[in-house]
Amino acid sequence: MKNLSLAAKNRTDVKLKAREKELLAATEFDWEAIKPELRNEKEVQLLMKAVAEATDNNEAVGGVLEKLEALGGGGIELAKKVRKLMIF
């Protein structure tokens, strides 16, 4: 059973990697068009602070997910149940 799961995972990884390559090939990145127009140093500092905070938050969330996954199959499910209890 474990070998079947691993084979299915590997097939899915290959398919998704191919789709990702297709998407990237079809996407044009016009960095100048999406770059924000910053008028002064204060705006630059605010943007840099927001990006740094978002990065820190993403890394923290990634660390929590990694620890939950290390607990085994029940870790993520338990976290989802706890989250539902926390929402009012």
ZIKA-V75629 format. One record per residue. N is the residue number from 1. OMEGA is omega as a letter, one per 40 degrees, with the letter a starting at -180 (none if undefined). Layout:
n=N omega=OMEGA
n=N omega=OMEGA
//
This chain:
n=1 omega=a
n=2 omega=i
n=3 omega=i
n=4 omega=i
n=5 omega=i
n=6 omega=i
n=7 omega=i
n=8 omega=i
n=9 omega=a
n=10 omega=i
n=11 omega=i
n=12 omega=i
n=13 omega=a
n=14 omega=i
n=15 omega=a
n=16 omega=i
n=17 omega=i
n=18 omega=i
n=19 omega=i
n=20 omega=i
n=21 omega=i
n=22 omega=a
n=23 omega=i
n=24 omega=i
n=25 omega=a
n=26 omega=a
n=27 omega=i
n=28 omega=i
n=29 omega=i
n=30 omega=a
n=31 omega=a
n=32 omega=a
n=33 omega=a
n=34 omega=a
n=35 omega=i
n=36 omega=i
n=37 omega=a
n=38 omega=a
n=39 omega=a
n=40 omega=a
n=41 omega=a
n=42 omega=i
n=43 omega=i
n=44 omega=a
n=45 omega=i
n=46 omega=i
n=47 omega=a
n=48 omega=i
n=49 omega=i
n=50 omega=i
n=51 omega=i
n=52 omega=i
n=53 omega=i
n=54 omega=i
n=55 omega=i
n=56 omega=a
n=57 omega=i
n=58 omega=i
n=59 omega=i
n=60 omega=i
n=61 omega=i
n=62 omega=i
n=63 omega=i
n=64 omega=i
n=65 omega=i
n=66 omega=i
n=67 omega=i
n=68 omega=i
n=69 omega=i
n=70 omega=i
n=71 omega=a
n=72 omega=a
n=73 omega=a
n=74 omega=a
n=75 omega=a
n=76 omega=i
n=77 omega=i
n=78 omega=i
n=79 omega=i
n=80 omega=i
n=81 omega=i
n=82 omega=i
n=83 omega=i
n=84 omega=i
n=85 omega=a
n=86 omega=a
n=87 omega=a
n=88 omega=none
//
